[in-house]
């Protein structure tokens, strides 16, 4: 019987395979090839095949090698692929060649783990979205492996961005998604002068506002388009959202609403509108002028309250701008503040599981890679994934409940608590009181039980990351819980679950 590996082990093996990549020979340009590794495995973790770029033939992609060169004669239905770089999307290869994403679909692969999204901003996320749209489950490598992939491919990533910016090569642009289609009732005059200037200045682009080259660059990012072979540029929905004078006229959901509860007064309410590229500055101005002042006013002051830094709030709100689902109508970003907590409500389900958020181990990926790229290159976010780093630091340096994450209808809600841990009073819920078995276990065990009840089968290692304890500590919790939780699996793969 083949050895079974955990997904984490297979992702690490894919990174090691990546390092074996062979550069293309005989190129007549200066293009740097990416290092890419791929592991093909069963859903149970048995390795079917491995491959790296250029392994069997010069220039062959790793995914093509492992699927077509090594395992073409096998039934791969439901198998799992681990790829260190996002598979190329339809249209990326010269006809009649198929893209890696199409080959993955044709092989009926059930799930793909992606290490890093393609760095070229004109194609970022296209392979991922093609796979998702065709029913293939997508997950991502953990952040520490992503960092390793980035360091090994830094020259390739840097060159991809420079090439796209300078337009020295023909770039691939996928068929427009609904949000990236031209809006025929608008023209380039609908774009904000301030937003365009801000983008050019912050990204150090070699263009001037209104310059044909700048419009071509925006077209490559799907912010502008020429519909029906027209020679006239029209903003796309994405372009209007990022750079439009008044995108809320077309997308009313693209607002940020602040609500601050005030002691013995009506709540303070304010809304931010305009192009989302200029929203971070407006957020910062509001935090300076009113928001932080209101949530720390004398009427709220108590010794046990913890101050939440402007930097943390700013980054969390910007993350909501970048990562939210803009297709959900009537769902704007909401920031709710009271004396005891601050919540950021972001429309749409996140790409990652609640377990990854609760462990503060969320990879640097976005539903909106073009928005994420522009915000990163304009330095509106100081560093990728900084919001999670700040949250983890806040938890570790303040005597407060750990920030929490939950889905509330169509919103992903991040909560920062300001009251100290000592104020929390542990009580059984009414449902728990009706279960006599819970009376036989202690508070820590009940909290473990609650987590399993909410999140499903959980390993001791996963829960240990959540509460900041050792794996052994959590395994010890299970002693005495045999009547309320059952074990599934054995060894490192053991999980704890509710009885049916």
C-alpha positions in Angstrom: 0.0 0.0 0.0 1.3 3.4 -0.9 2.2 5.8 1.9 -0.5 8.3 2.8 0.4 12.0 3.2 -1.4 14.9 4.7 -2.3 17.8 2.4 0.4 19.9 4.2 3.0 17.3 3.5 2.1 17.1 -0.2 2.2 20.9 -0.5 5.7 20.9 1.0 6.7 18.1 -1.4 5.4 20.3 -4.3 7.7 23.1 -3.2 10.7 20.8 -3.1 9.7 19.5 -6.6 9.6 23.1 -7.7 13.2 23.6 -6.9 14.2 21.0 -9.6 12.7 23.1 -12.4 14.8 23.3 -15.6 15.1 26.7 -17.3 14.2 26.9 -21.0 17.1 26.6 -23.4 17.7 28.7 -26.5 15.4 31.6 -25.7 16.1 34.7 -27.8 14.6 37.0 -25.2 15.4 37.8 -21.5 12.2 36.3 -20.1 12.7 34.5 -16.8 10.8 31.2 -16.5 9.0 30.4 -13.3 10.0 27.5 -11.1 6.9 25.3 -10.8 6.3 21.9 -9.0 3.2 19.7 -9.1 2.2 16.7 -7.1 -0.8 14.5 -8.2 -2.3 12.4 -5.4 -5.4 10.5 -4.4 -7.9 12.1 -2.0 -6.4 9.9 0.7 -2.9 11.4 0.1 -1.3 8.6 -1.9 1.1 10.1 -4.5 0.3 9.2 -8.1 3.0 11.3 -9.8 5.3 14.3 -9.5 6.6 16.8 -12.0 8.5 20.1 -12.4 8.8 22.6 -15.2 11.0 21.3 -18.1 11.4 17.9 -16.5 10.8 15.8 -19.6 10.9 18.4 -22.4 12.1 22.0 -22.6 9.4 24.4 -21.6 6.7 21.9 -20.6 4.6 23.1 -17.7 4.6 20.9 -14.6 0.9 20.3 -14.6 1.0 19.2 -18.3 3.9 16.9 -17.5 2.3 15.1 -14.5 -1.2 14.8 -16.2 -0.4 14.2 -19.9 3.2 12.9 -20.0 3.2 10.7 -17.0 -0.4 9.7 -16.3 -2.4 10.1 -19.5 -3.5 6.4 -19.5 -5.0 6.6 -16.0 -8.4 7.5 -14.8 -7.8 10.6 -12.7 -11.4 11.4 -11.8 -11.6 13.0 -8.4 -7.8 13.1 -7.9 -6.1 16.0 -6.2 -3.4 18.3 -7.8 -1.0 20.4 -5.8 0.6 23.1 -8.0 3.0 25.8 -6.7 1.8 28.4 -9.2 -1.7 29.1 -10.5 -2.4 26.9 -13.6 -2.5 29.0 -16.8 -5.9 29.9 -18.0 -7.7 29.3 -21.4 -6.2 31.5 -24.1 -2.8 31.7 -22.5 -1.3 29.0 -24.8 -1.0 29.4 -28.6 -3.6 27.4 -30.5 -4.1 24.4 -30.6 -2.4 24.0 -27.2 -4.7 23.7 -24.2 -4.0 25.6 -21.0 -3.1 23.8 -17.9 -6.5 24.7 -16.4 -8.3 23.1 -19.3 -6.2 20.0 -19.0 -7.0 19.8 -15.3 -10.7 20.1 -16.1 -10.5 17.4 -18.9 -8.7 15.1 -16.5 -11.7 15.4 -14.1 -9.5 16.4 -11.2 -11.6 17.0 -8.1 -9.5 19.5 -6.2 -6.5 21.8 -6.8 -4.3 23.3 -4.2 -2.6 26.5 -5.5 0.6 27.8 -4.1 0.7 31.3 -5.7 -1.6 33.3 -8.0 0.0 34.3 -11.3 1.8 37.6 -10.6 0.9 39.2 -14.0 -1.9 41.6 -13.1 -3.5 41.1 -16.5 -4.2 37.4 -15.9 -4.1 37.1 -12.1 -6.8 34.7 -10.9 -8.0 33.6 -14.3 -6.8 30.0 -14.0 -8.2 29.8 -10.5 -11.6 31.2 -11.6 -11.8 28.9 -14.6 -11.4 25.9 -12.3 -13.9 27.1 -9.8 -16.5 28.0 -12.4 -16.2 24.4 -13.7 -16.9 22.8 -10.4 -13.3 22.0 -9.2 -12.7 22.7 -5.6 -9.9 25.2 -4.9 -7.7 25.6 -1.8 -4.4 27.3 -1.2 -0.9 26.6 0.3 -0.3 28.0 3.8 1.4 31.3 4.1 4.8 30.0 5.1 5.0 27.9 1.9 3.7 30.8 -0.2 6.5 32.9 1.2 9.0 30.2 0.1 7.5 30.1 -3.4 7.7 33.9 -3.7 11.4 34.0 -2.6 12.3 31.3 -5.1 10.5 33.0 -7.9 11.1 36.7 -7.0 12.9 37.5 -10.2 10.1 36.0 -12.3 7.4 37.8 -10.3 9.2 41.1 -10.5 9.7 40.8 -14.3 6.1 39.8 -14.8 5.0 43.1 -13.2 7.6 45.2 -15.1 6.7 43.6 -18.5 3.0 44.2 -17.9 3.6 47.9 -16.9 6.0 48.7 -19.8 4.0 46.6 -22.3 7.1 45.2 -24.0 5.3 41.9 -24.6 1.8 40.9 -25.8 -0.2 40.2 -22.8 -3.0 37.7 -22.5 -6.4 39.0 -21.5 -9.1 36.5 -20.9 -12.7 36.8 -22.1 -14.3 39.6 -19.9 -16.3 38.5 -16.9 -19.6 40.3 -16.4 -18.0 42.8 -14.0 -15.2 43.5 -16.5 -17.5 44.1 -19.6 -17.7 47.6 -21.1 -20.4 49.9 -19.8 -21.8 51.4 -23.0 -23.6 54.2 -21.3 -20.3 55.6 -19.9 -17.1 56.9 -21.5 -13.7 57.8 -20.1 -15.0 61.2 -18.9 -16.8 59.2 -16.2 -13.4 58.5 -14.6 -12.2 60.6 -11.7 -9.2 62.9 -12.6 -8.0 62.6 -9.0 -8.2 58.8 -9.0 -6.3 58.6 -12.3 -3.6 60.9 -11.2 -3.3 59.1 -7.9 -2.9 55.7 -9.6 -0.2 57.1 -12.1 1.7 58.8 -9.3 1.6 56.0 -6.7 2.4 53.2 -9.3 5.2 55.4 -11.0 3.6 54.6 -14.4 5.3 56.1 -17.5 2.1 57.7 -18.6 0.1 60.9 -18.3 -3.6 61.1 -17.6 -5.6 60.9 -20.9 -2.6 59.4 -22.7 -3.4 56.6 -25.1 -0.7 54.5 -23.5 -2.4 54.9 -20.1 -5.7 53.9 -21.5 -4.1 50.8 -23.1 -2.6 49.9 -19.8 -6.0 50.2 -18.1 -7.4 48.1 -20.9 -4.9 45.3 -20.1 -6.1 45.4 -16.5 -9.7 45.1 -17.8 -10.5 48.6 -16.4 -11.3 49.9 -19.9 -12.5 48.0 -23.0 -13.4 48.7 -26.6 -16.8 47.0 -27.2 -17.8 45.5 -30.5 -14.5 46.4 -32.2 -15.0 50.1 -31.4 -12.1 52.4 -31.4 -13.5 54.2 -28.3 -12.5 53.1 -24.8 -15.4 52.5 -22.4 -15.0 51.9 -18.6 -15.8 48.4 -17.5 -17.7 47.8 -14.2 -14.3 47.2 -12.5 -12.8 50.4 -14.0 -15.8 52.5 -12.8 -15.6 50.9 -9.4 -11.8 51.7 -9.0 -11.5 55.0 -10.8 -15.1 56.3 -11.5 -16.2 59.8 -10.4 -19.4 58.3 -8.9 -19.4 54.5 -9.0 -22.2 54.4 -6.5 -24.6 55.6 -9.2 -24.1 52.2 -10.9 -22.9 50.1 -7.9 -24.7 51.5 -4.8 -23.2 48.6 -2.8 -19.7 50.1 -3.1 -20.1 52.3 0.0 -18.6 52.1 3.5 -21.0 52.9 6.4 -19.7 53.8 9.8 -22.0 53.5 12.8 -20.6 54.5 16.3 -22.8 53.9 19.3 -22.6 56.9 21.7 -23.6 56.9 25.4 -26.8 58.9 25.9 -26.7 60.2 22.4 -27.9 59.2 18.9 -25.4 57.0 17.0 -22.8 58.8 14.9 -23.3 57.7 11.3 -21.1 58.5 8.3 -20.8 57.0 4.8 -17.8 57.0 2.4 -18.4 57.1 -1.3 -16.4 57.7 -4.5 -13.8 55.6 -6.4 -12.5 52.8 -4.2 -8.9 53.8 -5.0 -9.5 57.0 -3.0 -11.4 55.4 -0.2 -8.4 54.6 2.0 -7.5 58.3 2.4 -11.1 59.1 3.3 -11.1 56.2 5.8 -7.9 57.6 7.4 -9.4 61.1 7.5 -12.5 59.8 9.2 -10.5 57.8 11.7 -8.5 60.9 12.6 -11.4 63.4 12.7 -14.3 61.6 14.2 -14.2 57.8 14.5 -11.4 57.2 17.0 -12.4 60.3 19.0 -15.9 59.1 19.3 -15.1 55.5 20.4 -12.7 56.8 23.0 -14.8 59.8 24.3 -15.0 60.3 28.1 -18.5 58.8 28.3 -17.0 55.5 27.2 -13.8 55.6 29.2 -13.2 52.8 31.6 -10.0 51.4 32.9 -10.5 48.0 31.4 -11.0 49.2 27.8 -8.2 48.6 25.4 -7.3 51.1 22.7 -7.5 49.8 19.1 -4.8 51.4 16.9 -5.7 53.4 13.8 -3.2 51.3 11.8 -5.1 48.1 12.7 -8.5 49.6 11.9 -7.3 51.1 8.6 -5.8 47.9 7.4 -8.9 45.8 8.3 -11.2 48.3 6.5 -8.9 48.3 3.4 -8.8 44.5 3.4 -12.6 44.6 3.3 -12.5 47.0 0.3 -10.0 44.7 -1.5 -11.5 41.3 -0.7 -15.3 41.8 -0.5 -17.7 40.5 -3.1 -18.9 43.4 -5.2 -21.5 41.4 -7.0 -23.8 41.3 -4.0 -26.3 44.1 -4.5 -27.4 46.1 -1.5 -24.6 44.9 0.7 -22.1 47.6 1.6 -19.1 47.4 3.9 -20.2 48.2 7.5 -18.0 49.3 10.4 -19.9 49.1 13.7 -18.2 50.4 16.9 -19.3 50.4 20.6 -17.5 50.8 23.9 -16.8 47.1 24.0 -16.0 46.0 20.4 -15.5 47.1 16.8 -16.8 45.0 13.9 -16.0 45.1 10.2 -18.7 43.6 8.0 -17.4 42.6 4.6 -20.0 41.3 2.0 -19.3 37.8 0.7 -17.9 34.5 1.9 -14.1 34.4 2.2 -11.9 32.2 0.1 -10.6 30.4 3.2 -12.0 28.3 6.0 -12.8 29.8 9.5 -10.1 27.5 10.9 -7.4 29.4 8.9 -8.7 32.8 10.1 -8.9 31.6 13.7 -5.3 30.4 13.5 -4.3 33.8 11.9 -2.8 31.8 9.1 -4.6 33.2 6.0 -2.7 33.0 2.7 -2.3 36.2 0.7 -5.0 35.6 -1.9 -7.9 37.7 -3.0 -11.2 37.2 -4.7 -10.3 40.4 -6.6 -6.7 40.0 -7.7 -6.7 43.0 -10.0 -8.0 45.3 -7.2 -5.5 43.6 -4.8 -2.7 44.2 -7.3 -3.5 47.9 -7.7 -3.9 48.5 -4.0 -0.6 46.8 -3.3 1.3 48.6 -6.1 -0.1 52.0 -5.0 1.1 51.2 -1.5 -2.4 51.6 -0.1 -1.7 48.4 1.8 1.7 48.5 3.5 2.4 44.8 3.1 0.5 41.8 1.9 -1.5 40.1 4.7 -0.6 42.8 7.2 -4.2 42.9 8.6 -3.8 39.3 9.9 -0.4 40.1 11.3 -1.8 43.1 13.2 -4.7 41.1 14.5 -2.4 38.4 15.8 -0.2 41.0 17.5 -3.3 42.7 19.0 -4.3 39.4 20.5 -0.9 38.6 21.9 -0.1 42.0 23.4 -3.5 42.9 24.9 -5.4 41.2 27.7 -8.6 40.9 25.6 -10.5 38.2 23.9 -9.0 37.1 20.7 -10.5 38.7 17.6 -13.3 36.5 16.2 -14.6 35.7 12.8 -18.0 34.6 11.7 -20.5 34.6 8.8 -23.6 36.6 9.4 -26.0 36.1 6.5 -24.0 37.3 3.4 -21.4 39.1 5.5 -18.0 38.0 6.8 -17.6 39.7 10.2 -14.4 40.4 12.0 -14.8 41.5 15.6 -12.1 43.2 17.7 -12.9 43.1 21.4 -11.9 46.0 23.7 -13.0 44.6 27.1 -10.5 42.6 29.1 -10.6 38.8 29.4 -11.4 39.0 33.1 -14.8 40.5 32.3 -15.9 37.4 30.4 -18.2 35.2 32.5 -18.4 31.6 31.4 -21.9 30.2 31.3 -23.6 27.2 29.7 -26.1 28.0 27.0 -29.7 26.8 27.5 -29.0 24.0 25.0 -25.9 22.9 26.8 -27.7 22.9 30.2 -30.1 20.4 28.7 -27.3 18.0 28.0 -26.4 16.2 31.3 -23.2 14.8 29.9 -21.7 18.3 29.7 -22.0 18.6 33.5 -19.3 16.0 33.8 -16.6 18.0 32.0 -14.7 21.2 32.8 -14.9 24.7 31.2 -12.0 24.2 28.8 -13.4 20.9 27.6 -16.8 22.5 27.0 -15.2 25.2 24.9 -13.5 22.5 22.8 -16.9 20.8 22.5 -18.5 24.1 21.4 -15.8 24.6 18.7 -16.3 21.1 17.3 -20.1 21.6 17.4 -19.7 24.9 15.4 -17.0 23.9 13.0 -17.3 20.1 12.5 -14.7 17.4 12.9 -11.5 19.0 14.3 -8.0 17.7 14.9 -6.1 18.4 18.1 -3.5 20.3 16.1 -6.0 22.6 14.5 -7.7 23.5 17.8 -4.2 23.9 19.4 -3.4 26.7 16.9 -6.7 28.4 17.7 -6.2 28.6 21.5 -2.4 28.9 21.4 -1.8 25.7 23.3 0.2 22.5 22.5 -1.2 19.6 20.6 -0.7 17.4 23.6 -2.7 19.8 25.8 -5.7 19.4 23.5 -5.4 15.7 23.4 -5.5 15.7 27.1 -8.8 17.7 26.9 -10.3 14.6 25.3 -9.8 12.5 28.4 -13.2 12.4 30.0 -15.0 13.7 26.9 -15.5 10.2 25.4 -19.2 10.4 26.0 -19.7 13.8 24.2 -17.1 13.5 21.3 -16.0 10.6 19.2 -12.7 9.9 17.5 -12.4 9.6 13.8 -9.3 8.2 12.1 -6.1 7.4 13.9 -2.6 8.8 14.4 -1.9 12.3 13.1 -5.1 12.2 11.1 -7.3 11.8 14.2 -10.2 14.2 14.4 -12.9 14.7 17.1 -16.5 14.9 16.1 -20.0 15.0 17.6 -21.9 11.7 17.9 -24.5 11.3 15.1 
